[in-house]
Structure formats: structure tokens, C-alpha cells
Amino acid sequence: MKKLICAKEVEALDKEGKKVMYIDADTIITPSAKDAAQACGIEFSTEPEPACCQEAAPCATAAPQQTAGIDSELIYKALTALMEKGQLGDVLNSIGQDVPYVSEADAGGCVKLVRGDTAKWEVLDTGNPADKVFFNELIGADDGSSMNAGFMTIENCQFPWDVACEEIYYVVEGTLTVVLDGRTFTAHPGDCLFFQNGSKLTFGSPDKVKVFYATHA
């Protein structure tokens, strides 16, 4: 069963004065957790946790597969069923867990469906706190994908954008302006833009634009 790391876990670790969070291959780190880790100076490590950092085991021993009369296998099956029906995100939100969006997938991870209207928007740091630029990443490395995809909004501002991979943008609503070497490209709803790796651009919008993006390293 995969373990979900949220911003709350990172902040709790920071309060303990620790700077390394030990994870395994089955750990999912939310975008907000990654941002919190960067802000706190915490690193994620897949190395085995040193014995000195592990909590002492409790004196009393409990049955490994059962807690308070509830079978752990039954809990796993219930959570899996909720995930496949797209209801796990609602449950996690109801108990205060930070999830970036509600999604559902097949058991083999071949198909993933993200409910776009449930995605949480994160602030994109442009270097200017006054800029109103937000994004939500829906597909990424956590899905075993070499591509990243999501949505971005820009409201009445401009900022520099250094392209570090191949990028495609599709304008959903509003107006997107892209400046390269003094030339301005203006895109409207239904228009699509492609940027080569290494391009140095200026992104902006005279109103409020919403775009869908896909990138590939």
C-alpha cells in the first residue's frame, strides 16, 4: 500500500528539528509537501533510516495484522476500492489530509482519471510576490510518467520563463502572450503553443488566462 506524504508531515518533522525524511519506493509526495520541504530545508531520502533515528518499539506487542479488531488487509481493500471509485480524495479531505486532487485509476496503474474541478491551485514563484500565477500539476513522476501535465493561470502580469524541456500549452480561456527576442506571440482560446528546450521567453496575460500544459524532458 502506498504511503502519502503531505505538507503536514513535513511541517511536523521540521518542528522536531529533523532535516531528512526517509521514504521508500511506495511513497507518494504531494506537490505541497515538496514545496514545504524546500521551504524548511528538508530532504527526502530513500536510504535506510539509521537506527538512531528510529523510535523505540513499544514494550507491549500487538498482533501484526490486526489492530483493535480490524484486519489490516480489510483496511487495504477498502482504501483500494475507494481509490478506484475516485472517492479516496474526498475521504482524505474529510479527515484533514492534504491531497492535491481527487482521482481514480485501475489496479495496474494503466489509466488515471483526475477530476479537474477538485484540483488545488498552488502559487508559482515568479520572483515577484505581486504576480498572480498559479498551477496545479495532475500528471508527473509519481505516476511513473516521463511527462508532466496540468493547468496554469496568469492574471494581468508578465514574468520571465526559461524553458528547461519541451513544452506544449493549450489556451483554455483568456489571452496568453509570449515574447521571444522582441516578438510577441498572442494566443487565444483554442490556440496551441510549442516551446523548444533552452528557449528564454516572457510569459504574460493582459487579462486572465487559463492554459493546459504538457512537458517532456
Contacts in CASP RR format, 6 or more apart in sequence:
PFRMAT RR
TARGET T0000
AUTHOR 0000-0000-0000
METHOD contacts of the structure
MODEL  1
MKKLICAKEVEALDKEGKKVMYIDADTIITPSAKDAAQACGIEFSTEPEP
ACCQEAAPCATAAPQQTAGIDSELIYKALTALMEKGQLGDVLNSIGQDVP
YVSEADAGGCVKLVRGDTAKWEVLDTGNPADKVFFNELIGADDGSSMNAG
FMTIENCQFPWDVACEEIYYVVEGTLTVVLDGRTFTAHPGDCLFFQNGSK
LTFGSPDKVKVFYATHA
1 26 0 8 1.000
1 76 0 8 1.000
1 79 0 8 1.000
1 80 0 8 1.000
2 26 0 8 1.000
2 27 0 8 1.000
2 28 0 8 1.000
3 23 0 8 1.000
3 24 0 8 1.000
3 26 0 8 1.000
3 27 0 8 1.000
3 28 0 8 1.000
4 27 0 8 1.000
4 28 0 8 1.000
4 30 0 8 1.000
4 92 0 8 1.000
4 97 0 8 1.000
4 99 0 8 1.000
5 21 0 8 1.000
5 23 0 8 1.000
5 27 0 8 1.000
5 28 0 8 1.000
5 29 0 8 1.000
5 30 0 8 1.000
5 33 0 8 1.000
5 44 0 8 1.000
6 30 0 8 1.000
6 32 0 8 1.000
6 33 0 8 1.000
6 97 0 8 1.000
6 98 0 8 1.000
6 99 0 8 1.000
7 30 0 8 1.000
7 32 0 8 1.000
7 33 0 8 1.000
7 35 0 8 1.000
7 36 0 8 1.000
7 98 0 8 1.000
8 97 0 8 1.000
8 98 0 8 1.000
9 21 0 8 1.000
9 33 0 8 1.000
10 21 0 8 1.000
10 33 0 8 1.000
10 36 0 8 1.000
10 37 0 8 1.000
10 40 0 8 1.000
10 42 0 8 1.000
11 36 0 8 1.000
11 40 0 8 1.000
13 21 0 8 1.000
13 40 0 8 1.000
13 42 0 8 1.000
14 36 0 8 1.000
14 40 0 8 1.000
14 41 0 8 1.000
14 42 0 8 1.000
18 42 0 8 1.000
18 53 0 8 1.000
19 40 0 8 1.000
19 41 0 8 1.000
19 42 0 8 1.000
19 43 0 8 1.000
20 42 0 8 1.000
20 43 0 8 1.000
20 44 0 8 1.000
20 45 0 8 1.000
21 37 0 8 1.000
21 42 0 8 1.000
21 43 0 8 1.000
21 44 0 8 1.000
21 45 0 8 1.000
22 45 0 8 1.000
22 46 0 8 1.000
22 47 0 8 1.000
22 48 0 8 1.000
22 49 0 8 1.000
22 53 0 8 1.000
23 29 0 8 1.000
23 44 0 8 1.000
23 45 0 8 1.000
23 46 0 8 1.000
24 46 0 8 1.000
25 46 0 8 1.000
28 142 0 8 1.000
29 37 0 8 1.000
29 44 0 8 1.000
29 142 0 8 1.000
30 98 0 8 1.000
30 99 0 8 1.000
30 100 0 8 1.000
31 100 0 8 1.000
31 122 0 8 1.000
31 136 0 8 1.000
31 137 0 8 1.000
32 98 0 8 1.000
32 100 0 8 1.000
32 120 0 8 1.000
32 122 0 8 1.000
33 98 0 8 1.000
35 122 0 8 1.000
36 42 0 8 1.000
37 43 0 8 1.000
37 44 0 8 1.000
65 71 0 8 1.000
65 72 0 8 1.000
65 73 0 8 1.000
66 72 0 8 1.000
79 88 0 8 1.000
80 107 0 8 1.000
82 88 0 8 1.000
82 89 0 8 1.000
82 91 0 8 1.000
83 104 0 8 1.000
83 105 0 8 1.000
84 104 0 8 1.000
84 105 0 8 1.000
84 106 0 8 1.000
84 107 0 8 1.000
85 104 0 8 1.000
86 102 0 8 1.000
86 103 0 8 1.000
86 104 0 8 1.000
86 113 0 8 1.000
86 115 0 8 1.000
87 102 0 8 1.000
88 102 0 8 1.000
89 99 0 8 1.000
89 101 0 8 1.000
89 102 0 8 1.000
89 103 0 8 1.000
89 118 0 8 1.000
90 102 0 8 1.000
92 99 0 8 1.000
93 99 0 8 1.000
100 119 0 8 1.000
100 120 0 8 1.000
100 136 0 8 1.000
100 137 0 8 1.000
101 114 0 8 1.000
101 115 0 8 1.000
101 116 0 8 1.000
101 118 0 8 1.000
101 119 0 8 1.000
101 120 0 8 1.000
101 136 0 8 1.000
101 138 0 8 1.000
102 114 0 8 1.000
102 115 0 8 1.000
102 118 0 8 1.000
103 112 0 8 1.000
103 113 0 8 1.000
103 114 0 8 1.000
103 115 0 8 1.000
103 138 0 8 1.000
104 112 0 8 1.000
104 113 0 8 1.000
105 111 0 8 1.000
105 112 0 8 1.000
105 113 0 8 1.000
109 143 0 8 1.000
112 139 0 8 1.000
112 143 0 8 1.000
114 138 0 8 1.000
114 139 0 8 1.000
116 138 0 8 1.000
116 151 0 8 1.000
119 136 0 8 1.000
119 138 0 8 1.000
119 151 0 8 1.000
120 136 0 8 1.000
121 134 0 8 1.000
121 135 0 8 1.000
121 136 0 8 1.000
121 153 0 8 1.000
122 134 0 8 1.000
122 135 0 8 1.000
122 136 0 8 1.000
122 137 0 8 1.000
123 133 0 8 1.000
123 134 0 8 1.000
124 133 0 8 1.000
124 134 0 8 1.000
124 135 0 8 1.000
124 152 0 8 1.000
126 133 0 8 1.000
126 157 0 8 1.000
126 159 0 8 1.000
126 160 0 8 1.000
127 159 0 8 1.000
128 157 0 8 1.000
128 159 0 8 1.000
130 157 0 8 1.000
131 157 0 8 1.000
131 159 0 8 1.000
132 153 0 8 1.000
132 154 0 8 1.000
132 155 0 8 1.000
132 156 0 8 1.000
132 157 0 8 1.000
133 152 0 8 1.000
133 153 0 8 1.000
133 154 0 8 1.000
133 155 0 8 1.000
133 157 0 8 1.000
133 159 0 8 1.000
134 152 0 8 1.000
134 153 0 8 1.000
135 150 0 8 1.000
135 151 0 8 1.000
135 152 0 8 1.000
135 153 0 8 1.000
136 150 0 8 1.000
136 151 0 8 1.000
137 148 0 8 1.000
137 149 0 8 1.000
137 150 0 8 1.000
138 149 0 8 1.000
138 150 0 8 1.000
138 151 0 8 1.000
139 145 0 8 1.000
139 147 0 8 1.000
139 148 0 8 1.000
139 149 0 8 1.000
139 150 0 8 1.000
140 147 0 8 1.000
140 148 0 8 1.000
140 149 0 8 1.000
141 148 0 8 1.000
146 216 0 8 1.000
146 217 0 8 1.000
147 214 0 8 1.000
147 215 0 8 1.000
147 216 0 8 1.000
148 213 0 8 1.000
148 214 0 8 1.000
148 215 0 8 1.000
148 216 0 8 1.000
149 212 0 8 1.000
149 213 0 8 1.000
149 214 0 8 1.000
149 215 0 8 1.000
150 212 0 8 1.000
150 213 0 8 1.000
150 214 0 8 1.000
151 172 0 8 1.000
151 210 0 8 1.000
151 211 0 8 1.000
151 212 0 8 1.000
151 213 0 8 1.000
152 169 0 8 1.000
152 210 0 8 1.000
152 211 0 8 1.000
152 213 0 8 1.000
153 208 0 8 1.000
153 209 0 8 1.000
153 210 0 8 1.000
153 211 0 8 1.000
154 176 0 8 1.000
154 203 0 8 1.000
154 204 0 8 1.000
154 205 0 8 1.000
154 208 0 8 1.000
154 209 0 8 1.000
154 211 0 8 1.000
155 205 0 8 1.000
155 207 0 8 1.000
155 208 0 8 1.000
155 209 0 8 1.000
156 205 0 8 1.000
156 206 0 8 1.000
156 207 0 8 1.000
156 208 0 8 1.000
157 204 0 8 1.000
157 205 0 8 1.000
158 177 0 8 1.000
158 179 0 8 1.000
158 202 0 8 1.000
158 203 0 8 1.000
158 204 0 8 1.000
159 202 0 8 1.000
159 203 0 8 1.000
159 204 0 8 1.000
160 200 0 8 1.000
160 201 0 8 1.000
160 202 0 8 1.000
160 203 0 8 1.000
161 200 0 8 1.000
161 201 0 8 1.000
161 202 0 8 1.000
161 203 0 8 1.000
162 198 0 8 1.000
162 199 0 8 1.000
162 200 0 8 1.000
162 201 0 8 1.000
163 195 0 8 1.000
163 196 0 8 1.000
163 197 0 8 1.000
163 198 0 8 1.000
163 199 0 8 1.000
163 200 0 8 1.000
163 201 0 8 1.000
164 197 0 8 1.000
164 198 0 8 1.000
165 197 0 8 1.000
165 215 0 8 1.000
165 216 0 8 1.000
165 217 0 8 1.000
166 194 0 8 1.000
166 195 0 8 1.000
166 196 0 8 1.000
166 197 0 8 1.000
166 215 0 8 1.000
166 216 0 8 1.000
166 217 0 8 1.000
167 194 0 8 1.000
167 195 0 8 1.000
167 213 0 8 1.000
167 214 0 8 1.000
167 215 0 8 1.000
168 192 0 8 1.000
168 193 0 8 1.000
168 194 0 8 1.000
168 195 0 8 1.000
168 213 0 8 1.000
168 214 0 8 1.000
168 215 0 8 1.000
169 176 0 8 1.000
169 187 0 8 1.000
169 192 0 8 1.000
169 193 0 8 1.000
169 194 0 8 1.000
169 195 0 8 1.000
169 211 0 8 1.000
169 212 0 8 1.000
169 213 0 8 1.000
170 190 0 8 1.000
170 191 0 8 1.000
170 192 0 8 1.000
170 193 0 8 1.000
170 211 0 8 1.000
170 212 0 8 1.000
170 213 0 8 1.000
171 187 0 8 1.000
171 188 0 8 1.000
171 189 0 8 1.000
171 190 0 8 1.000
171 191 0 8 1.000
171 192 0 8 1.000
171 193 0 8 1.000
171 209 0 8 1.000
171 210 0 8 1.000
171 211 0 8 1.000
172 189 0 8 1.000
172 190 0 8 1.000
172 210 0 8 1.000
172 211 0 8 1.000
172 212 0 8 1.000
173 189 0 8 1.000
173 208 0 8 1.000
173 209 0 8 1.000
173 210 0 8 1.000
174 188 0 8 1.000
174 189 0 8 1.000
174 205 0 8 1.000
174 207 0 8 1.000
174 208 0 8 1.000
174 209 0 8 1.000
174 210 0 8 1.000
175 186 0 8 1.000
175 187 0 8 1.000
175 188 0 8 1.000
175 205 0 8 1.000
175 206 0 8 1.000
175 207 0 8 1.000
175 209 0 8 1.000
176 186 0 8 1.000
176 187 0 8 1.000
176 191 0 8 1.000
176 193 0 8 1.000
176 203 0 8 1.000
176 204 0 8 1.000
176 205 0 8 1.000
176 209 0 8 1.000
176 211 0 8 1.000
177 184 0 8 1.000
177 185 0 8 1.000
177 186 0 8 1.000
177 187 0 8 1.000
177 202 0 8 1.000
177 203 0 8 1.000
177 204 0 8 1.000
177 205 0 8 1.000
177 206 0 8 1.000
178 184 0 8 1.000
178 185 0 8 1.000
178 187 0 8 1.000
178 193 0 8 1.000
178 195 0 8 1.000
178 201 0 8 1.000
178 202 0 8 1.000
178 203 0 8 1.000
178 204 0 8 1.000
179 185 0 8 1.000
179 201 0 8 1.000
179 202 0 8 1.000
180 199 0 8 1.000
180 200 0 8 1.000
180 201 0 8 1.000
180 202 0 8 1.000
185 193 0 8 1.000
187 193 0 8 1.000
195 201 0 8 1.000
END
